[in-house]
């Protein structure tokens, strides 16, 4: 998935460019691993300094887990700030047109997604 916006580096964050690069690389070679693609991108973007390569590779290859840990705590919903998704927000999309994500009240936690009575 790409998130091309109107910022100078398209994705509003230099490290997010790695996703766009990865999409293009995997389109041409489905056998590449995430590690191979990330290493290519880091070297092309930041050079070959081993400390830089190691630090950026570590950030890229653990970023999904880190993102999930602060935006989907306990697996109960997607809790981010609307419009930019940088930073957690318990009620970020809770009352938006996109619908409820975690809905917690005195009766419990969760959203009724059933066909009969849910959203």
N, C-alpha and C positions, 0 to 999 in steps of 0.2 A: 504494500500500500504506500502510495506517496502522498505527501501533503504539501504540494507546491502552492506557495502563497505569493505575495507581492514584495517580499523583502529582498534585499540585495543577494542573499544566498538561497533564495527560493523557499527554503523550508523554515526560515526564521531562526534557525540554530545550525551552526556549522556541523555539529555531530549528527544532526538529523539528515544531512546530505548523504550519509552513509547508506541510509535506507533506499534512497533514490538510485544511488550507484549500484547497490545490491540487486535492486529490481532489474536494472538494465543488464547486469552481468548474468543473472540467473535466467533471463530471457534468452541469452545466447548460449548458455552452457548449464543445463540443469544438474550436472554432476558436481558442480562446485559446492564446497561446504561453506558454511557461514564464516568459519575461521579463515579460509582462503580468500574469500571476498573481502572480509574486514582487513586482513593484512595488506591486500592490494590497495584498498582505499586509503588506509592509514599512511602507507609509504608514498602514495601519489599525492596525498594532501599535506602531510607534515614532514615528509622526508624519511631518512633511514636511521636517525639517532635511536639507538636501542632503548634508551630510557623512555623516550617519547612514544615509540612504537609499543612498548610494553604497557605503559600507562593508558594510552588511548584504546588499545586492544582490550584491556581489562574493563574499561568503561563500556565499550560497545557490546562486548559479549555477555555482560551482566545487566545491561540496561533494562531489558524486558522484565526481569524479576524485580528489580528495584522499582520500576514504574508501577508494576502490579501491587507491590507491597504498600505503596502509599496512596494509590487511587482505588484499590479494591480491597480494603482491609477485611479480613475474615471471609472474603468471597461474597460479601453481601451487596455489592453494587459498585457502580463506576462513579467515584466521588472526585471530580475535578472541577476547576473553574470553567464556567461556560466561555466559549469563544476562543480560548487559547490553550486550555488543558495543561498549563504549567502551574502546578501546585494543587494540593488537595483542597477539597471543599465538600464538607459533609452534605450540604444542601445545594451544591452546584447545579445539578439538573433535577433535583427532587421535585420542584414545582414548575418546571418548564413545559413548553409544548411537546417536548420529546417524551414526557411521561416520567413516572416515578421509577426510581432504580432500587432503592432499599426500603422504602416505606416502613418506618418504625413507629409504633404507637403503643398504648397500654395493652393492646390485645396480642402483640407479638411483633415479629419482624418478617418482612418479605412482601412480595407483590403477588396478587392472585392473577396468574397468567392462564387460567383455565378458559376453555372456549365457552363454557356456560355462563360464568359470572365475572370473568377477568378481563384484563385489557387486551 
